[in-house]
């Protein structure tokens, strides 16, 4: 029967599903959960005795002196595999609707899943990166729920035996948000598949189903409820994004849905050990939005507490409305969802050997936390460290520059100031520019040994960024070698002084700021090539000389 069915399906029929699969939206459909996630089982935790430092409104500061926010995050990471999790359909973002589908990801009868080994590989890599213990023997389970974009009527996930569990992640809070170091627990990391996507009409009277995303591999990271503010939650999310990008398991692009965060938040009076009523927040497509949404929700719940209406805080899912800057109810949760988990009968257990785990461990790159500590050990300040380690491509570029002998602080300064400004203005990434790490190291060396001045260095920099080339080639071509002969510099100084008697008289009458005028004229005459330190030394001698 299944064989006959497969023989009658034609590939071009799938293409037509973009317009053929229409779901009429009824009133009840609006209250169906689009995607349900596991909840952390912990119900109590030792309370903090003091509120965390908050850099939001004064109102929120006052609230956090009376109440403690308890925040946990469920992060879904879409993996950068070439195929889907359980079939050979391409895993490609942006394809035309229903063109990357097959009987397996469509949930047709008789179609059997086959696990991609790359999903397991990425799961182990992420588990190790998050300092987790690994389950050497894990399994897949069926998570039953019904929604139009879930064609099988269940999701293949992991329930009681995830691939990784019991880890932690270390985060540095930026100085503008109070600074400091935080460690947040990781409850589990498990493998699962994504659902499809509903495309709603503008009028809201029907929805189209796109199953391209159905079966795309995910890793879900469930944190412990260790965060206490919107800033901490946003920095945790940012660190997750950095880690998956460093590992190469995902591009972590929130706008594409490659990294999605659902926040669970409750508040409780300071000193109370029991958790309050938990509210889930969705529709967070940026970490800044996450921070604002959490701060709003803390305030909303605190107001209800203070009005004696704590019972009005109910277990529900709320959406963040970016335009209104507030959370709004999406759906109520009458009770714990009954997903009727049971072991996936069509997939064998996932068994890892210690040799396999060790081979992956040895191949892990230097991760953001280790890189930050290494940069600190080089003498860089925390702001420099956070900037350089934030983007893996910037960090790799920086490491190559200093690996070629460039001064660490000089290399950091060039990357954080002039190069960063150029990238922002041109809307480029560091991998787009034509300036190689070797040539940046050459530029820093040329300034350090006074072959060229810092001003000339900046001129060369922008040409190298835009057009490429070599530092030595440009210095020779444009005759940019710095003038360091004191006799030559003195001649130019005396010429400028002789041509500026009025300014000389004003300088010697007490207007010493005119030194800058004379220095500027000399630099102009030398076409910017005069050594600044030597120029100012000789200039002061001549300006202050007695007639």
Secondary structure as UniProt FT lines:
FT   HELIX           2..8
FT   HELIX           11..20
FT   STRAND          22..24
FT   HELIX           27..31
FT   HELIX           58..66
FT   STRAND          67..78
FT   TURN            93..94
FT   TURN            97..98
FT   TURN            103..107
FT   TURN            109..110
FT   HELIX           117..129
FT   TURN            130..131
FT   STRAND          133..134
FT   STRAND          137..138
FT   STRAND          141..144
FT   TURN            148..149
FT   TURN            151..152
FT   STRAND          154..157
FT   STRAND          164..172
FT   HELIX           175..177
FT   STRAND          181..193
FT   STRAND          197..200
FT   TURN            202..203
FT   STRAND          206..210
FT   TURN            212..215
FT   STRAND          217..223
FT   HELIX           230..247
FT   TURN            254..257
FT   STRAND          259..269
FT   TURN            270..271
FT   STRAND          279..282
FT   HELIX           287..306
FT   TURN            307..308
FT   HELIX           310..312
FT   STRAND          316..321
FT   TURN            322..325
FT   STRAND          326..332
FT   STRAND          342..343
FT   TURN            345..346
FT   STRAND          350..351
FT   HELIX           354..363
FT   HELIX           368..377
FT   TURN            378..379
FT   HELIX           382..390
FT   HELIX           392..403
FT   TURN            404..405
FT   HELIX           408..414
FT   HELIX           415..419
FT   HELIX           420..426
FT   HELIX           430..432
FT   HELIX           437..448
FT   TURN            449..450
FT   HELIX           454..467
FT   HELIX           471..477
FT   TURN            478..479
FT   HELIX           486..498
FT   HELIX           501..508
FT   TURN            509..510
FT   HELIX           512..514
FT   HELIX           515..525
FT   TURN            526..528
FT   HELIX           532..543
//
